[in-house]
Protein backbone atom coordinates (compact mmCIF):
# COMPACT_ATOMS: atom_id res chain seq x y z
CA UNK A 1 0.00 0.00 0.00
CA UNK A 2 2.80 2.36 0.94
CA UNK A 3 4.60 1.58 -2.33
CA UNK A 4 1.51 2.54 -4.33
CA UNK A 5 1.25 5.84 -2.46
CA UNK A 6 4.94 6.64 -3.00
CA UNK A 7 4.61 5.72 -6.68
CA UNK A 8 1.65 8.06 -7.06
CA UNK A 9 3.46 10.85 -5.22
CA UNK A 10 6.44 10.51 -7.58
CA UNK A 11 4.86 9.45 -10.89
CA UNK A 12 1.96 11.90 -11.03
CA UNK A 13 4.07 15.07 -10.57
CA UNK A 14 6.74 13.67 -12.91
CA UNK A 15 4.14 12.96 -15.59
CA UNK A 16 2.72 16.48 -15.17
CA UNK A 17 6.22 17.94 -15.55
CA UNK A 18 6.91 15.91 -18.72
CA UNK A 19 3.59 16.96 -20.25
CA UNK A 20 4.24 20.63 -19.41
CA UNK A 21 7.74 20.34 -20.94
CA UNK A 22 6.35 18.78 -24.12
CA UNK A 23 3.67 21.46 -24.50
CA UNK A 24 6.18 24.29 -23.90
CA UNK A 25 8.69 22.88 -26.44
CA UNK A 26 6.51 21.70 -29.30
CA UNK A 27 8.00 23.97 -31.99
CA UNK A 28 9.84 22.20 -34.79
CA UNK A 29 13.61 22.09 -35.08
CA UNK A 30 15.74 20.78 -37.92
CA UNK A 31 18.43 18.29 -37.02
CA UNK A 32 21.16 17.85 -39.64
CA UNK A 33 23.54 14.88 -39.65
CA UNK A 34 25.97 16.27 -42.24
CA UNK A 35 28.88 18.15 -40.63
CA UNK A 36 30.30 19.28 -44.02
CA UNK A 37 27.29 20.97 -45.60
CA UNK A 38 25.09 23.09 -43.36
CA UNK A 39 23.14 24.69 -46.23
CA UNK A 40 22.22 21.46 -48.01
CA UNK A 41 22.77 18.51 -45.62
CA UNK A 42 22.70 14.93 -46.91
CA UNK A 43 20.23 13.96 -44.18
CA UNK A 44 18.13 16.32 -42.09
CA UNK A 45 15.02 15.73 -40.00
CA UNK A 46 12.49 18.22 -38.71
CA UNK A 47 11.02 17.11 -35.38
CA UNK A 48 9.41 18.82 -32.39
CA UNK A 49 12.00 19.88 -29.80
CA UNK A 50 10.55 17.72 -27.01
CA UNK A 51 10.80 14.62 -29.23
CA UNK A 52 14.46 15.37 -29.91
CA UNK A 53 15.15 15.85 -26.20
CA UNK A 54 13.34 12.64 -25.25
CA UNK A 55 15.27 10.69 -27.90
CA UNK A 56 18.56 12.10 -26.61
CA UNK A 57 17.65 11.25 -23.00
CA UNK A 58 16.74 7.69 -24.00
CA UNK A 59 20.00 7.33 -25.94
CA UNK A 60 21.89 8.68 -22.93
CA UNK A 61 20.29 6.11 -20.65
CA UNK A 62 21.14 3.32 -23.11
CA UNK A 63 24.76 4.45 -23.51
CA UNK A 64 25.14 4.91 -19.73
CA UNK A 65 23.67 1.46 -19.07
CA UNK A 66 26.01 -0.11 -21.63
CA UNK A 67 29.01 1.66 -20.09
CA UNK A 68 28.05 0.49 -16.58
CA UNK A 69 27.49 -3.06 -17.85
CA UNK A 70 30.92 -3.09 -19.51
CA UNK A 71 32.58 -1.64 -16.41
CA UNK A 72 31.03 -4.34 -14.22
CA UNK A 73 32.23 -7.22 -16.43
CA UNK A 74 35.24 -7.71 -14.15
CA UNK A 75 32.98 -8.29 -11.14
CA UNK A 76 30.70 -10.64 -13.08
CA UNK A 77 33.75 -12.67 -14.11
CA UNK A 78 34.94 -12.83 -10.48
CA UNK A 79 31.44 -13.84 -9.34
CA UNK A 80 31.32 -16.66 -11.92
CA UNK A 81 34.75 -17.91 -10.83
CA UNK A 82 33.79 -17.81 -7.14
CA UNK A 83 30.49 -19.53 -7.88
CA UNK A 84 32.33 -22.36 -9.63
CA UNK A 85 34.79 -22.64 -6.77
CA UNK A 86 31.92 -22.67 -4.26
CA UNK A 87 30.16 -25.48 -6.15
CA UNK A 88 33.41 -27.49 -6.32
CA UNK A 89 33.97 -27.05 -2.57
CA UNK A 90 30.38 -28.05 -1.79
CA UNK A 91 30.82 -31.23 -3.86
CA UNK A 92 34.10 -31.94 -2.09
CA UNK A 93 32.42 -31.40 1.30
CA UNK A 94 29.56 -33.71 0.35
CA UNK A 95 32.00 -36.43 -0.73
CA UNK A 96 33.96 -36.01 2.53
CA UNK A 97 30.75 -36.32 4.55
CA UNK A 98 29.80 -39.49 2.67
CA UNK A 99 33.26 -40.96 3.33
CA UNK A 100 32.96 -40.06 7.02
CA UNK A 101 29.55 -41.70 7.30
CA UNK A 102 30.82 -44.82 5.53
CA UNK A 103 33.91 -45.02 7.73
CA UNK A 104 31.82 -44.46 10.86
CA UNK A 105 29.46 -47.25 9.83
CA UNK A 106 32.40 -49.58 9.14
CA UNK A 107 33.96 -48.72 12.51
CA UNK A 108 30.64 -49.32 14.29
CA UNK A 109 30.24 -52.67 12.52
CA UNK A 110 33.82 -53.67 13.40
CA UNK A 111 33.27 -52.60 17.02
CA UNK A 112 30.04 -54.60 17.19
CA UNK A 113 31.79 -57.61 15.69
CA UNK A 114 34.62 -57.27 18.23
CA UNK A 115 32.08 -57.13 21.07
CA UNK A 116 30.34 -60.22 19.74
CA UNK A 117 33.65 -62.01 19.44
CA UNK A 118 34.50 -60.96 22.99
CA UNK A 119 31.17 -62.25 24.27
CA UNK A 120 31.72 -65.52 22.42
CA UNK A 121 35.11 -65.98 24.07
CA UNK A 122 33.69 -65.25 27.51
CA UNK A 123 30.90 -67.78 27.00
CA UNK A 124 33.41 -70.41 25.82
CA UNK A 125 35.60 -69.78 28.87
CA UNK A 126 32.67 -70.24 31.22
CA UNK A 127 31.65 -73.47 29.45
CA UNK A 128 35.15 -75.00 29.41
CA UNK A 129 36.07 -77.18 32.40
CA UNK A 130 38.53 -75.66 34.73
CA UNK A 131 41.90 -77.25 34.64
CA UNK A 132 43.03 -78.44 37.97
CA UNK A 133 46.54 -77.58 38.97
CA UNK A 134 48.86 -80.55 38.95
CA UNK A 135 49.21 -82.31 42.29
CA UNK A 136 52.46 -81.76 43.99
CA UNK A 137 52.59 -84.84 45.79
N, C-alpha and C positions, 0 to 999 in steps of 0.2 A: 504494500500500500504506500509506504514511504517512498519507494523507488518511483512509483507512478506520479506522485506529487512532485518530486524533484525533477523528473523528466518534464512534466508540464511547466514547472517554473522556469526551466532552462529552454526547452524547445519552443514554447509559444513566443517568448520575447525574441528569440533568435530568428524564428520564422518571420515575425513582424519586421525585424531589422532588415532581413534579406529582401523582403517584398518592397520595403521603402527604398532600399538601395537600387533595386531593379527599376522602380518607377522613376526615380530621380536621374538615372543614367541610361535612359532608353534611346538616346539619340545615336545615330549611326556613325561608325568610324570605319575608315578603310585601313586594312592591314595588308601591307605589301611584304612579300617574301623574296624580293629581288634586291640585294644590296647594291647592285651596279647601276640600275636604272630606276630613278625615283619618279621620273615623268611617265614612263611607259613600262611598268613592271611586268615580268613574265607571268607572275601569279599574284593576284590581289583579291581580297575578300572584303565585302562591306557587311559588317555585323553590328548589332547594338552593343554599346559599351559594356553593359552588364554581362552579356553573353561572353565577350572576350575576357572579362575579369574572372568569371566563373571557370572558363576553360583553363585559364592560366593557374588558378588556385588548384584545380583538380590535377593538372600536370605537375604542379609543385608537390602535391601530396604523394603522387605516384613516384616521382623522382626521389623525394625524401624517404619514402618507404623502401624503395630499391636500394638506396645508399645505406640505410640502417640494416637491411637484410644482408647486404654484402659485408658490412662491417662486423656483423655478428657471426659470420661463417666460422671464424676461429673458435668461438664458444660452442657452436653446434658440433663441430668436429671433436672438440674435447669431450662434450657430453656423450657423443656416440662411442668414443673410445672408453670412457668410464663406464658406460652402460654395458658394453661388451665385457669389460673386466669384471664388473659386478656379477654378471650372469655366470661367467667362468668360475668365480669364487663361490657363488651359491651352489653350482654343480659340484665343485670340489668338496664343499662342506657337506652336501647331501651324501656324497659317496663316502666321506669319512664317517658320517653318522651311521650309515649302513654297515660299514666295516666294524664299527664299535659295537653295534647291536649284535652282529654275527659273532664277533669274538666273545662278547659277554654271554651269549647263549651257549657257545661252545664251552666256555669256562664253567658255566653253571652245570652243564651236562657232565663235564669231567668231574666236577666236585661232587655231584650227585652219585656218579658211578664210583668214585673213591669212597664215599660214605657207605654205599651198598657193599662194596668189597670189604670195607672195614667191619661192617655188621656181620657179613658172612664169615669172616675170620673169627670174630668173637663167638659166634654161635658154634663154629667147629671146635673151638677151644673148650667151650663148656661141655660139648658132647663127647670129646675124647677122654678116655680114662686117664686118670692121673698116674703118672709113673712113680712108683715107689722108689725111694732112694735105696741103693744097694745096702744090704746088711753088712755090718762091719764084723760081725762075728760069728 
